[in-house]
Amino acid sequence: MAHHEFTMPVTEAQVRALVVDDTVTLNGTLFGIRDATQIALFDRGRATRFDLNGHAVIHTAPNVKKVAPAPAHPTGYAPVCVGTTTSARMERFTRPLMAQCGVRVVIGKGGLGADSAAAFRELGGVYLAIIGGAAALETTWIEAIEDVDLDDLNPESLWQFRVRNFGPLRVAMDSRGGNLYATVDAAAKAKRAAALAALGVGSGSPPRF
Amino acid sequence: MRIAPERIEDAAKELYVRALKDLPPDIKRGFATLAARETGATAKAVLGTMIENIAVAERTGNLLCQDTGIPIYNVTIGREAEVDGVALKAAIRRGCERATREYPLRSSIVHPLTRRNEHTSCGIGVPVIHVDFSDAYAGLKIEMIPKGSGSENNSWLRMAIPAEGIDAIRTFVIDCVLGAGGKTCPPTIVGVGVGGTADLCVHLAKVAATRSLGSRCADPDGAELEARLSAAVNLLGVGPQGLGGDATAFAVHVELAATHITMNPVAVNMQCHSARRASALLTADGVEYGY
């Protein structure tokens, strides 16, 4: 269980060094991406001017405020509350994000599925678990919204954040087949029978409820 | 007493922002209870971060979670309150829109086909407004719930049949919790609707999921079922955020309605750990905010 400090972007070797239960703190650039962003990029053929190669994306659509453009707010957006959404909905976009855009790190909550796990193995990627619902804390790790693309999709624009000490985040899916969600899911399913027995299922006798 | 629409509009606006920022005390106590008895090291750390987030939100005056949710307003009209019902619904809608524009909040609401976002948190049928009547209040009570989508996306209905008995309900709840895994932002409040029609059953599940922690099902058999289900789901080890641990749910809540002799419906709706709600009681004397 090692801790890693990443200044983005990172190399394939840096990502392949991570194993489940390691922790990572990010500095520098982080891209925010969501359902509509990825539908636009991968289903509708829209392009972004951003170079995501070696970068991290987070599943988010932030609360932002329009402000006068200034050095601290170059896009005219100030972050209000930046959190994380459930990753599972965006499962089918992990592979194109990595294969077409060169993304190395996906940050989200709740985990991703089998194809994402395979993409992390084959292409060299990792999933970092952030604590969903802890957006007030997460916002304190965001320094600025540096740039924004595909902003007609707002709030599901492609956001470029500058972050400082973003984390620590837990490695939950690594490039070596390690998958904390699959481990927990299998263990929970193995306890299903015990939970049903505790409820008296199949006994046909008291306890009634 | 007559309640003017302007007062309802102001309360509707205020309630949306309050609910997003200020976690009810029963949920905070629920966190303390879960953290005290958690045995998993990862789970302890995850719960610690969630508790830290509540403190950061209070210290910085920020929203607890980025998800502004689907706005739900539950209005209860007391015996002595007089209100123009049409004006009431319009006032709530205006208050919801003003909160979104003036704070500003992320509008999470889109047209279901065009996916167009009007940036008002309003749309066809949204905010969701329920109106009921009660002699429990002297005035007009409004409860506001910004229902997060991570938990709402894990909602299920099963039209079981009488021959499957209560085992169908028990098994369904366990399987829903297993199916949800970490996607619902556990620890959750698992809301279970039992009986009624299909739509009433799902509604009851939502009522159950958004009830305060420590409250009990009014029906004694329902209360026994929810106590047993609460213990059983925390045997599964899904844990906070689905990363493993004891604290899968704060509680399972059950709400009941009578049903048809041929029917045995069960629905599950979950509330995430950011179990936000706020309420306002409008009387002749003014407005009193609470949870």
Interface residues (C-beta under 8 A of the other chain):
Chain A: D21 A36 T60 A61 P62 N63 V64 K65 K66 V80 C81 V82 G83 T84 T85 T86 A88 R89 K109 G110 G111 A129 I131 G132 G133 A134 A135 A136 L137 E138 T139 T140 N154 P155 R170 A172 L180 Y181 T183 V184 D185 A187 A188 K189 K191 R192 A194 A195 L196 A198 L199 G200 V201 G202 P207 R208 F209
Chain B: T42 V46 T49 M50 E52 N53 I54 V56 A57 T60 N62 L63 L64 C65 Q66 D67 T68 Y103 P104 L105 R106 S107 S108 R115 N117 G148 S149 G150 N153 I166 D167 R170 T171 I174 D175 L178 G181 G182 K183 T184 C185 D221 E224 L225 R228 L229 A231 A232 V233 L235 L236 G237 V238 G239 Q241 G242 L243 G244 C272 H273 S274
